[in-house]
Amino acid sequence: MHEDPGVHLARQFSQEQEGDDVVILRDIDFVSVCEHHFLPFTGKAHVAYLPKGKVIGLSKIARIVDMYARRLQIQERMTQQIADFVMEHLRPKGVGVVVEATHLCASMRGVRKPGMVMTTSAVLGLFRRSDKTRAEFLSHLERPSAGAH
């Protein structure tokens, strides 16, 4: 059930010019199961990093999100696990992760509020230390996706 996440970052590419440009992968769909209620929660993850000499293929970030989402999970922990993993294995200048999800447990039981969205975030490195870098990342999430019509 627990896949080795290291396989997703085994292949990295040298970055020709090191700069301060943020790499952001938005709107990564996922489905997970709440470990408290054994009901699904679904949503989108947004992952950003500031490269330091190495970059990875964009599909690898999506696979990392899927890998953590496939576990019995709580959204808060999943968000932090994604950020910690990218920071530890890619060693960028910083990482930012935002996860937005609707939880079936909130629709079917308890509060019974369908459509309620929970947002969690984790910021590490330069995303935590620099208001400007964090604001740049969050501003990208406010814009409509290129694929949105």
Phi and psi restraints in degrees (value plus and minus 20) as a CYANA .aco file:
   2 HIS   PHI    -119.3   -79.3
   2 HIS   PSI      84.8   124.8
   3 GLU   PHI     -94.7   -54.7
   3 GLU   PSI     127.7   167.7
   4 ASP   PHI     -94.8   -54.8
   4 ASP   PSI      91.8   131.8
   5 PRO   PHI     -87.2   -47.2
   5 PRO   PSI     -41.8    -1.8
   6 GLY   PHI     -80.2   -40.2
   6 GLY   PSI     -46.7    -6.7
   7 VAL   PHI     -83.5   -43.5
   7 VAL   PSI     -45.4    -5.4
   8 HIS   PHI     -97.4   -57.4
   8 HIS   PSI     -39.1     0.9
   9 LEU   PHI    -135.7   -95.7
   9 LEU   PSI      -6.1    33.9
  10 ALA   PHI     -83.4   -43.4
  10 ALA   PSI     -54.5   -14.5
  11 ARG   PHI    -124.2   -84.2
  11 ARG   PSI      92.7   132.7
  12 GLN   PHI    -143.0  -103.0
  12 GLN   PSI     136.3   176.3
  13 PHE   PHI    -137.7   -97.7
  13 PHE   PSI     121.4   161.4
  14 SER   PHI     -88.9   -48.9
  14 SER   PSI     119.4   159.4
  15 GLN   PHI    -114.8   -74.8
  15 GLN   PSI     101.1   141.1
  16 GLU   PHI     -79.9   -39.9
  16 GLU   PSI     -72.4   -32.4
  17 GLN   PHI    -136.2   -96.2
  17 GLN   PSI     104.7   144.7
  18 GLU   PHI    -108.7   -68.7
  18 GLU   PSI     106.4   146.4
  19 GLY   PHI    -158.6  -118.6
  19 GLY   PSI    -179.4  -139.4
  20 ASP   PHI    -135.3   -95.3
  20 ASP   PSI      13.9    53.9
  21 ASP   PHI    -110.6   -70.6
  21 ASP   PSI     109.3   149.3
  22 VAL   PHI    -101.5   -61.5
  22 VAL   PSI     116.9   156.9
  23 VAL   PHI    -121.2   -81.2
  23 VAL   PSI     103.3   143.3
  24 ILE   PHI    -147.7  -107.7
  24 ILE   PSI     111.0   151.0
  25 LEU   PHI    -135.1   -95.1
  25 LEU   PSI      94.9   134.9
  26 ARG   PHI    -125.7   -85.7
  26 ARG   PSI     141.1   181.1
  27 ASP   PHI      36.6    76.6
  27 ASP   PSI      26.1    66.1
  28 ILE   PHI    -103.8   -63.8
  28 ILE   PSI      87.7   127.7
  29 ASP   PHI     -87.5   -47.5
  29 ASP   PSI     122.5   162.5
  30 PHE   PHI    -168.6  -128.6
  30 PHE   PSI     139.9   179.9
  31 VAL   PHI    -152.3  -112.3
  31 VAL   PSI     111.4   151.4
  32 SER   PHI    -154.3  -114.3
  32 SER   PSI     155.0   195.0
  33 VAL   PHI    -144.7  -104.7
  33 VAL   PSI     106.4   146.4
  34 CYS   PHI     -85.4   -45.4
  34 CYS   PSI     106.6   146.6
  35 GLU   PHI     -92.3   -52.3
  35 GLU   PSI     -36.9     3.1
  36 HIS   PHI    -104.0   -64.0
  36 HIS   PSI     -59.4   -19.4
  37 HIS   PHI    -136.0   -96.0
  37 HIS   PSI     -25.9    14.1
  38 PHE   PHI      35.2    75.2
  38 PHE   PSI      18.2    58.2
  39 LEU   PHI    -142.9  -102.9
  39 LEU   PSI     132.5   172.5
  40 PRO   PHI     -93.9   -53.9
  40 PRO   PSI     131.7   171.7
  41 PHE   PHI    -149.7  -109.7
  41 PHE   PSI     120.6   160.6
  42 THR   PHI    -150.5  -110.5
  42 THR   PSI     132.2   172.2
  43 GLY   PHI     158.0   198.0
  43 GLY   PSI    -174.7  -134.7
  44 LYS   PHI    -150.7  -110.7
  44 LYS   PSI     121.0   161.0
  45 ALA   PHI    -132.3   -92.3
  45 ALA   PSI     126.3   166.3
  46 HIS   PHI    -146.6  -106.6
  46 HIS   PSI     103.9   143.9
  47 VAL   PHI    -146.5  -106.5
  47 VAL   PSI     111.3   151.3
  48 ALA   PHI    -151.0  -111.0
  48 ALA   PSI     129.4   169.4
  49 TYR   PHI    -167.6  -127.6
  49 TYR   PSI     135.2   175.2
  50 LEU   PHI    -126.7   -86.7
  50 LEU   PSI      83.6   123.6
  51 PRO   PHI     -79.6   -39.6
  51 PRO   PSI     127.9   167.9
  52 LYS   PHI    -150.7  -110.7
  52 LYS   PSI      58.5    98.5
  53 GLY   PHI      68.5   108.5
  53 GLY   PSI     -42.7    -2.7
  54 LYS   PHI    -153.5  -113.5
  54 LYS   PSI     123.8   163.8
  55 VAL   PHI    -149.5  -109.5
  55 VAL   PSI     144.0   184.0
  56 ILE   PHI    -147.0  -107.0
  56 ILE   PSI     141.7   181.7
  57 GLY   PHI     -83.2   -43.2
  57 GLY   PSI     123.9   163.9
  58 LEU   PHI     -84.3   -44.3
  58 LEU   PSI     -47.3    -7.3
  59 SER   PHI     -84.8   -44.8
  59 SER   PSI     -45.0    -5.0
  60 LYS   PHI     -85.9   -45.9
  60 LYS   PSI     -58.0   -18.0
  61 ILE   PHI     -83.8   -43.8
  61 ILE   PSI     -64.9   -24.9
  62 ALA   PHI     -80.9   -40.9
  62 ALA   PSI     -58.6   -18.6
  63 ARG   PHI     -87.0   -47.0
  63 ARG   PSI     -55.3   -15.3
  64 ILE   PHI     -85.1   -45.1
  64 ILE   PSI     -64.0   -24.0
  65 VAL   PHI     -78.6   -38.6
  65 VAL   PSI     -69.2   -29.2
  66 ASP   PHI     -79.4   -39.4
  66 ASP   PSI     -61.6   -21.6
  67 MET   PHI     -80.2   -40.2
  67 MET   PSI     -64.6   -24.6
  68 TYR   PHI     -94.5   -54.5
  68 TYR   PSI     -52.4   -12.4
  69 ALA   PHI     -89.1   -49.1
  69 ALA   PSI     -48.0    -8.0
  70 ARG   PHI     -90.7   -50.7
  70 ARG   PSI     -31.7     8.3
  71 ARG   PHI    -106.6   -66.6
  71 ARG   PSI     136.4   176.4
  72 LEU   PHI     -78.3   -38.3
  72 LEU   PSI     112.3   152.3
  73 GLN   PHI    -170.6  -130.6
  73 GLN   PSI     140.7   180.7
  74 ILE   PHI    -140.7  -100.7
  74 ILE   PSI     125.9   165.9
  75 GLN   PHI     -80.4   -40.4
  75 GLN   PSI     -60.8   -20.8
  76 GLU   PHI     -79.7   -39.7
  76 GLU   PSI     -64.7   -24.7
  77 ARG   PHI     -89.4   -49.4
  77 ARG   PSI     -61.0   -21.0
  78 MET   PHI     -79.5   -39.5
  78 MET   PSI     -62.8   -22.8
  79 THR   PHI     -79.1   -39.1
  79 THR   PSI     -68.0   -28.0
  80 GLN   PHI     -87.6   -47.6
  80 GLN   PSI     -58.6   -18.6
  81 GLN   PHI     -82.3   -42.3
  81 GLN   PSI     -61.4   -21.4
  82 ILE   PHI     -82.0   -42.0
  82 ILE   PSI     -68.2   -28.2
  83 ALA   PHI     -82.1   -42.1
  83 ALA   PSI     -67.4   -27.4
  84 ASP   PHI     -81.0   -41.0
  84 ASP   PSI     -61.8   -21.8
  85 PHE   PHI     -83.5   -43.5
  85 PHE   PSI     -68.5   -28.5
  86 VAL   PHI     -81.9   -41.9
  86 VAL   PSI     -62.2   -22.2
  87 MET   PHI     -83.5   -43.5
  87 MET   PSI     -64.8   -24.8
  88 GLU   PHI     -89.4   -49.4
  88 GLU   PSI     -62.3   -22.3
  89 HIS   PHI    -111.9   -71.9
  89 HIS   PSI     -50.5   -10.5
  90 LEU   PHI    -115.9   -75.9
  90 LEU   PSI     -44.0    -4.0
  91 ARG   PHI      33.5    73.5
  91 ARG   PSI      31.4    71.4
  92 PRO   PHI     -98.5   -58.5
  92 PRO   PSI     158.3   198.3
  93 LYS   PHI     -90.3   -50.3
  93 LYS   PSI     -45.1    -5.1
  94 GLY   PHI    -193.0  -153.0
  94 GLY   PSI     143.2   183.2
  95 VAL   PHI    -159.1  -119.1
  95 VAL   PSI     120.5   160.5
  96 GLY   PHI    -152.0  -112.0
  96 GLY   PSI     114.7   154.7
  97 VAL   PHI    -154.5  -114.5
  97 VAL   PSI     111.0   151.0
  98 VAL   PHI    -146.7  -106.7
  98 VAL   PSI     112.2   152.2
  99 VAL   PHI    -144.1  -104.1
  99 VAL   PSI     109.5   149.5
 100 GLU   PHI    -140.3  -100.3
 100 GLU   PSI     110.4   150.4
 101 ALA   PHI    -171.7  -131.7
 101 ALA   PSI     132.5   172.5
 102 THR   PHI    -125.4   -85.4
 102 THR   PSI     120.7   160.7
 103 HIS   PHI    -133.7   -93.7
 103 HIS   PSI     102.7   142.7
 104 LEU   PHI     -80.8   -40.8
 104 LEU   PSI     -49.2    -9.2
 105 CYS   PHI     -83.3   -43.3
 105 CYS   PSI     -51.0   -11.0
 106 ALA   PHI     -97.6   -57.6
 106 ALA   PSI     -42.0    -2.0
 107 SER   PHI    -107.5   -67.5
 107 SER   PSI     -57.6   -17.6
 108 MET   PHI    -115.7   -75.7
 108 MET   PSI     -48.9    -8.9
 109 ARG   PHI    -157.4  -117.4
 109 ARG   PSI     154.4   194.4
 110 GLY   PHI      39.3    79.3
 110 GLY   PSI    -136.4   -96.4
 111 VAL   PHI     -89.5   -49.5
 111 VAL   PSI     -44.9    -4.9
 112 ARG   PHI      30.8    70.8
 112 ARG   PSI      39.9    79.9
 113 LYS   PHI    -142.6  -102.6
 113 LYS   PSI      65.4   105.4
 114 PRO   PHI     -82.0   -42.0
 114 PRO   PSI     124.7   164.7
 115 GLY   PHI      66.0   106.0
 115 GLY   PSI     -26.7    13.3
 116 MET   PHI     -85.2   -45.2
 116 MET   PSI     113.9   153.9
 117 VAL   PHI    -133.1   -93.1
 117 VAL   PSI     111.7   151.7
 118 MET   PHI    -122.6   -82.6
 118 MET   PSI     114.2   154.2
 119 THR   PHI    -139.7   -99.7
 119 THR   PSI     110.6   150.6
 120 THR   PHI    -147.2  -107.2
 120 THR   PSI     133.5   173.5
 121 SER   PHI    -163.8  -123.8
 121 SER   PSI     135.4   175.4
 122 ALA   PHI    -162.0  -122.0
 122 ALA   PSI     109.3   149.3
 123 VAL   PHI    -149.0  -109.0
 123 VAL   PSI     114.8   154.8
 124 LEU   PHI    -152.3  -112.3
 124 LEU   PSI     137.5   177.5
 125 GLY   PHI      42.3    82.3
 125 GLY   PSI    -152.7  -112.7
 126 LEU   PHI     -83.0   -43.0
 126 LEU   PSI     -48.7    -8.7
 127 PHE   PHI     -85.8   -45.8
 127 PHE   PSI     -48.6    -8.6
 128 ARG   PHI    -103.5   -63.5
 128 ARG   PSI     -61.3   -21.3
 129 ARG   PHI    -100.2   -60.2
 129 ARG   PSI     -47.8    -7.8
 130 SER   PHI    -131.5   -91.5
 130 SER   PSI      93.8   133.8
 131 ASP   PHI     -79.1   -39.1
 131 ASP   PSI     -58.4   -18.4
 132 LYS   PHI     -83.5   -43.5
 132 LYS   PSI     -66.3   -26.3
 133 THR   PHI     -85.3   -45.3
 133 THR   PSI     -64.1   -24.1
 134 ARG   PHI     -82.8   -42.8
 134 ARG   PSI     -63.6   -23.6
 135 ALA   PHI     -83.8   -43.8
 135 ALA   PSI     -58.1   -18.1
 136 GLU   PHI     -81.2   -41.2
 136 GLU   PSI     -66.7   -26.7
 137 PHE   PHI     -78.9   -38.9
 137 PHE   PSI     -71.0   -31.0
 138 LEU   PHI     -85.9   -45.9
 138 LEU   PSI     -52.4   -12.4
 139 SER   PHI     -86.2   -46.2
 139 SER   PSI     -53.2   -13.2
 140 HIS   PHI     -84.4   -44.4
 140 HIS   PSI     -52.1   -12.1
 141 LEU   PHI     -94.4   -54.4
 141 LEU   PSI     -41.1    -1.1
 142 GLU   PHI     -97.8   -57.8
 142 GLU   PSI     -43.7    -3.7
 143 ARG   PHI     -98.9   -58.9
 143 ARG   PSI     130.8   170.8
 144 PRO   PHI     -82.4   -42.4
 144 PRO   PSI     126.3   166.3
 145 SER   PHI     -87.3   -47.3
 145 SER   PSI     132.5   172.5
 146 ALA   PHI     -80.6   -40.6
 146 ALA   PSI     -52.6   -12.6
 147 GLY   PHI    -102.9   -62.9
 147 GLY   PSI     -27.5    12.5
 148 ALA   PHI     -99.8   -59.8
 148 ALA   PSI     120.9   160.9
